[in-house]
Amino acid sequence: MSGILIVAEHTRGVLADSSADLIGAALAIKEKLGGPLRVLVAGDMPRFFAGALNRPGVDEILLAETGSANFDAAASEAATMAAAARCEPALILVGHSASGVSFAAALAVRLGSGFAADVFGLDVTGTGLRATRSGYANKVNVELDFPGKSVVVLTIRGSTFKAPDGRGEAVVTTLPLALYGIAGRYRHLGFTEAPSSDIDIGKAEFILAIGRGIQDEKNVPRFTALAEKLGATLGCSRPVADSGWLPKPHQVGLTGKVAGNCKLYLALGISGAVQHQHGMKHVETIIAVNTDANAPIYNIATSGCVLDVFDFAAALERAAG
Ligand SMILES: Cc1cc2nc3c(=O)[nH]c(=O)nc-3n(C[C@H](O)[C@H](O)[C@H](O)COP(=O)(O)OP(=O)(O)OC[C@H]3O[C@@H](n4cnc5c(N)ncnc54)[C@H](O)[C@@H]3O)c2cc1C
């Protein structure tokens, strides 16, 4: 068993960003782990995605014709099993998305492999592969080794790793697959678009996030204008999204988005619950503003300011002109 197999993901003809994230994750340990990096793409026209997946460091792209334009967990599992049987990888990476988690664990059971979900750190130590994920509602980071496992399946948290830009020199191979009785086990009833939004918390480098401390919906436009003035993306805590003050795509945290690319996070009137921290505690520079000096956000903040958010906003507005 050697090398890495990635399972790319796409929806309605568009390659998911997680596919590039997976390539980035694999490249972080490819040299240490050894062996080739292969990318599997399954669907009704997998060749369509081969160009976009051909990134530097990818050695082979495997195409699996499943005959289904829509995601099919059973067909994805069967295609990955077929690719694993052909390539015998030491590591299989799947996106930690609704699609990925619907077949990754079953795949691990069928392979008798090691398994971990929502992984955001990878390394190869003297004893082999090591994966990092969070535990106890994000209170601790857990490092996992997989002793005695010749293959490991991991689902990888989105926006955590970055793939290099540019074009690679991958060989493209079509896998012979017999999916009779497998593809079509699931019936696709329809597709519901998530509410559209022009913001992407996962890609933002500077986030100004507001919490319940802003007191009222009528204060949201003031912070929206401030974020715009500063060139920040507006994020929020869950109560702000749940109350309908801002649309759900603005929410940072466990049931929101992970601020994967963020370098500067300004947390205004946010207490810093573990579920919120899940989406932002990794950020390099966190500045917290909260009237409660004992708020948990101060445990992870780089700098803190025990101050009323409205006084802080007024000072920033003056400074920004
Ligand atoms: C399964 C589950 C999933 C969850 N997922 C998420 C998630 O994805 N994202 C998320 O954010 N939460 C999530 N939560 C909710 C989370 O537990 C907290 O309830 C939430 O993060 C609190 O939001 P908040 O900090 O805005 O509000 P609060 O906890 O009410 O904090 C408001 C803060 O504002 C401060 N404040 C008040 N007035 C002012 C002022 N004038 N100036 C300055 N500071 C002021 C207060 O001191 C307080 O610390 C989840 C919970 C569960 C159970």
PDBQT file of the ligand as one rigid body, heavy atoms in Angstrom, charges set to zero:
ROOT
HETATM    1  C1  LIG A 401     -25.039  22.399  18.355  1.00  0.00    +0.000 C 
HETATM    2  C2  LIG A 401     -24.748  23.872  18.444  1.00  0.00    +0.000 A 
HETATM    3  C3  LIG A 401     -24.162  24.494  17.373  1.00  0.00    +0.000 A 
HETATM    4  C4  LIG A 401     -23.848  25.860  17.434  1.00  0.00    +0.000 A 
HETATM    5  N1  LIG A 401     -23.235  26.444  16.368  1.00  0.00    +0.000 NA
HETATM    6  C5  LIG A 401     -22.851  27.737  16.467  1.00  0.00    +0.000 A 
HETATM    7  C6  LIG A 401     -22.150  28.363  15.393  1.00  0.00    +0.000 A 
HETATM    8  O1  LIG A 401     -21.912  27.792  14.332  1.00  0.00    +0.000 OA
HETATM    9  N2  LIG A 401     -21.765  29.652  15.557  1.00  0.00    +0.000 N 
HETATM   10  C7  LIG A 401     -22.022  30.365  16.721  1.00  0.00    +0.000 A 
HETATM   11  O2  LIG A 401     -21.639  31.549  16.805  1.00  0.00    +0.000 OA
HETATM   12  N3  LIG A 401     -22.713  29.788  17.720  1.00  0.00    +0.000 NA
HETATM   13  C8  LIG A 401     -23.146  28.516  17.622  1.00  0.00    +0.000 A 
HETATM   14  N4  LIG A 401     -23.852  27.956  18.639  1.00  0.00    +0.000 N 
HETATM   15  C9  LIG A 401     -24.329  28.828  19.727  1.00  0.00    +0.000 C 
HETATM   16  C10 LIG A 401     -23.267  29.109  20.791  1.00  0.00    +0.000 C 
HETATM   17  O3  LIG A 401     -23.313  28.122  21.788  1.00  0.00    +0.000 OA
HETATM   18  C11 LIG A 401     -23.522  30.481  21.472  1.00  0.00    +0.000 C 
HETATM   19  O4  LIG A 401     -24.811  30.482  22.000  1.00  0.00    +0.000 OA
HETATM   20  C12 LIG A 401     -23.363  31.658  20.507  1.00  0.00    +0.000 C 
HETATM   21  O5  LIG A 401     -22.135  31.599  19.821  1.00  0.00    +0.000 OA
HETATM   22  C13 LIG A 401     -23.419  32.954  21.302  1.00  0.00    +0.000 C 
HETATM   23  O6  LIG A 401     -23.435  34.023  20.403  1.00  0.00    +0.000 OA
HETATM   24  P1  LIG A 401     -22.980  35.479  20.881  1.00  0.00    +0.000 P 
HETATM   25  O7  LIG A 401     -21.579  35.421  21.361  1.00  0.00    +0.000 OA
HETATM   26  O8  LIG A 401     -23.327  36.436  19.799  1.00  0.00    +0.000 OA
HETATM   27  O9  LIG A 401     -24.019  35.775  22.069  1.00  0.00    +0.000 OA
HETATM   28  P2  LIG A 401     -23.806  35.798  23.631  1.00  0.00    +0.000 P 
HETATM   29  O10 LIG A 401     -23.220  34.544  24.134  1.00  0.00    +0.000 OA
HETATM   30  O11 LIG A 401     -25.102  36.238  24.205  1.00  0.00    +0.000 OA
HETATM   31  O12 LIG A 401     -22.695  36.921  23.851  1.00  0.00    +0.000 OA
HETATM   32  C14 LIG A 401     -22.886  38.265  23.625  1.00  0.00    +0.000 C 
HETATM   33  C15 LIG A 401     -21.664  38.977  24.193  1.00  0.00    +0.000 C 
HETATM   34  O13 LIG A 401     -21.783  40.347  23.932  1.00  0.00    +0.000 OA
HETATM   35  C16 LIG A 401     -21.259  41.045  25.046  1.00  0.00    +0.000 C 
HETATM   36  N5  LIG A 401     -21.882  42.368  25.024  1.00  0.00    +0.000 N 
HETATM   37  C17 LIG A 401     -23.168  42.701  25.329  1.00  0.00    +0.000 A 
HETATM   38  N6  LIG A 401     -23.363  43.991  25.110  1.00  0.00    +0.000 NA
HETATM   39  C18 LIG A 401     -22.185  44.505  24.680  1.00  0.00    +0.000 A 
HETATM   40  C19 LIG A 401     -21.757  45.791  24.285  1.00  0.00    +0.000 A 
HETATM   41  N7  LIG A 401     -22.593  46.838  24.271  1.00  0.00    +0.000 N 
HETATM   42  N8  LIG A 401     -20.474  45.961  23.905  1.00  0.00    +0.000 NA
HETATM   43  C20 LIG A 401     -19.592  44.922  23.905  1.00  0.00    +0.000 A 
HETATM   44  N9  LIG A 401     -19.957  43.675  24.260  1.00  0.00    +0.000 NA
HETATM   45  C21 LIG A 401     -21.249  43.478  24.640  1.00  0.00    +0.000 A 
HETATM   46  C22 LIG A 401     -21.627  40.225  26.251  1.00  0.00    +0.000 C 
HETATM   47  O14 LIG A 401     -20.738  40.466  27.325  1.00  0.00    +0.000 OA
HETATM   48  C23 LIG A 401     -21.504  38.807  25.694  1.00  0.00    +0.000 C 
HETATM   49  O15 LIG A 401     -20.220  38.258  25.973  1.00  0.00    +0.000 OA
HETATM   50  C24 LIG A 401     -24.166  26.602  18.599  1.00  0.00    +0.000 A 
HETATM   51  C25 LIG A 401     -24.765  25.943  19.679  1.00  0.00    +0.000 A 
HETATM   52  C26 LIG A 401     -25.048  24.613  19.620  1.00  0.00    +0.000 A 
HETATM   53  C27 LIG A 401     -25.668  23.928  20.800  1.00  0.00    +0.000 C 
ENDROOT
TORSDOF 0
